[in-house]
Amino acid sequence: MTVLTARRTRWGLAAAGGAAAAAWWFGDKAPYPYAQRGLLDIPLPYLTCGRLDEVLRPRPGERILEVGPGTGLQSLHVAPQLGPDGRLDVVDIQPEMLDHVTRRAKECGIDTITATESDARTLPFADDTFDAVYLVTALGEIPEPDRVLHEAARVLAPTGRLVVGEFFDRHWIPFGRLHGLADAAGLHLEERRGPTFAYLARFQPCPRPHPALTPA
Ligand SMILES: C[S@@+](CC[C@H](N)C(=O)[O-])C[C@H]1O[C@@H](n2cnc3c(N)ncnc32)[C@H](O)[C@@H]1O
């Protein structure tokens, strides 16, 4: 093999390796592995529970939905704020995550969390069910985030709020992209905290036209 051929082969292998890594980085949409759950309990900069409170503003008596709770870092913080008359529904595609949240809630004496196994693209709830819906580092992991946003808008009460938290990793949705997807789902931006690589943003459903004003 000449020196030139050897160099070409090395460059070819490097390019193939780079393409494979890029395909994995951008293309893999498997849910977060339960085996790596320990990492989920480490609060992320800009996405702490305190920050979530500021943007989500949970209130006693509300019914809130969390999509993709993982091990329950945010669920165990939000549920007590809803009081005995409030309720936090958590939806996840992985039953192990839901069992984990339920177990931890029981240990903490929290009995207002209801866990439902479901894909966030087809939420098993009626229209206008929730005062708020939130997802922290979950939306980017779910294939077809546009469908998830449409579902969130559907299950939200007309005065409800949607909070999305995203952090830079291979599933991250840059803020500009989220803003466009939310617009298309009929959700308008109310507030955003944090830079594009680590933000929490709150949206509200756009006002629906009065039925009398809708052409037949
Ligand atoms: C990275 S974890 C985030 C967990 C938690 N919100 C946190 O910040 O620690 C993403 C979660 O989304 C869930 N998930 C992934 N795909 C989903 C889908 N299609 N429907 C519902 N949940 C999904 C995963 O099982 C996992 O619990």
Ligand as a Chemical Component Dictionary entry (heavy atoms), coordinates in Angstrom:
data_LIG
# 
_chem_comp.id                   LIG 
_chem_comp.type                 NON-POLYMER 
_chem_comp.pdbx_formal_charge   0 
_chem_comp.three_letter_code    LIG 
# 
loop_
_chem_comp_atom.comp_id 
_chem_comp_atom.atom_id 
_chem_comp_atom.alt_atom_id 
_chem_comp_atom.type_symbol 
_chem_comp_atom.charge 
_chem_comp_atom.model_Cartn_x 
_chem_comp_atom.model_Cartn_y 
_chem_comp_atom.model_Cartn_z 
_chem_comp_atom.pdbx_ordinal 
LIG C1  C1  C 0  -34.023 12.472 30.249 1  
LIG S1  S1  S 1  -35.423 11.821 31.076 2  
LIG C2  C2  C 0  -35.937 13.264 31.976 3  
LIG C3  C3  C 0  -36.451 12.924 33.335 4  
LIG C4  C4  C 0  -36.830 14.096 34.243 5  
LIG N1  N1  N 0  -37.790 14.984 33.626 6  
LIG C5  C5  C 0  -35.606 14.863 34.682 7  
LIG O1  O1  O 0  -35.401 16.003 34.224 8  
LIG O2  O2  O -1 -34.830 14.312 35.476 9  
LIG C6  C6  C 0  -36.659 11.708 29.782 10 
LIG C7  C7  C 0  -37.901 10.942 30.184 11 
LIG O3  O3  O 0  -38.816 10.941 29.075 12 
LIG C8  C8  C 0  -39.386 9.645  28.955 13 
LIG N2  N2  N 0  -39.855 9.400  27.588 14 
LIG C9  C9  C 0  -39.100 9.153  26.485 15 
LIG N3  N3  N 0  -39.871 8.956  25.411 16 
LIG C10 C10 C 0  -41.165 9.088  25.829 17 
LIG C11 C11 C 0  -42.428 9.015  25.164 18 
LIG N4  N4  N 0  -42.514 8.746  23.850 19 
LIG N5  N5  N 0  -43.540 9.222  25.894 20 
LIG C12 C12 C 0  -43.461 9.477  27.226 21 
LIG N6  N6  N 0  -42.294 9.565  27.898 22 
LIG C13 C13 C 0  -41.157 9.371  27.219 23 
LIG C14 C14 C 0  -38.242 8.732  29.371 24 
LIG O4  O4  O 0  -38.697 7.435  29.699 25 
LIG C15 C15 C 0  -37.654 9.490  30.553 26 
LIG O5  O5  O 0  -38.312 9.187  31.750 27 
# 
loop_
_chem_comp_bond.comp_id 
_chem_comp_bond.atom_id_1 
_chem_comp_bond.atom_id_2 
_chem_comp_bond.value_order 
_chem_comp_bond.pdbx_ordinal 
LIG C1  S1  SING 1  
LIG S1  C2  SING 2  
LIG S1  C6  SING 3  
LIG C2  C3  SING 4  
LIG C3  C4  SING 5  
LIG C4  N1  SING 6  
LIG C4  C5  SING 7  
LIG C5  O1  DOUB 8  
LIG C5  O2  SING 9  
LIG C6  C7  SING 10 
LIG C7  O3  SING 11 
LIG C7  C15 SING 12 
LIG O3  C8  SING 13 
LIG C8  N2  SING 14 
LIG C8  C14 SING 15 
LIG N2  C9  SING 16 
LIG N2  C13 SING 17 
LIG C9  N3  DOUB 18 
LIG N3  C10 SING 19 
LIG C10 C11 SING 20 
LIG C10 C13 DOUB 21 
LIG C11 N4  SING 22 
LIG C11 N5  DOUB 23 
LIG N5  C12 SING 24 
LIG C12 N6  DOUB 25 
LIG N6  C13 SING 26 
LIG C14 O4  SING 27 
LIG C14 C15 SING 28 
LIG C15 O5  SING 29 
# 
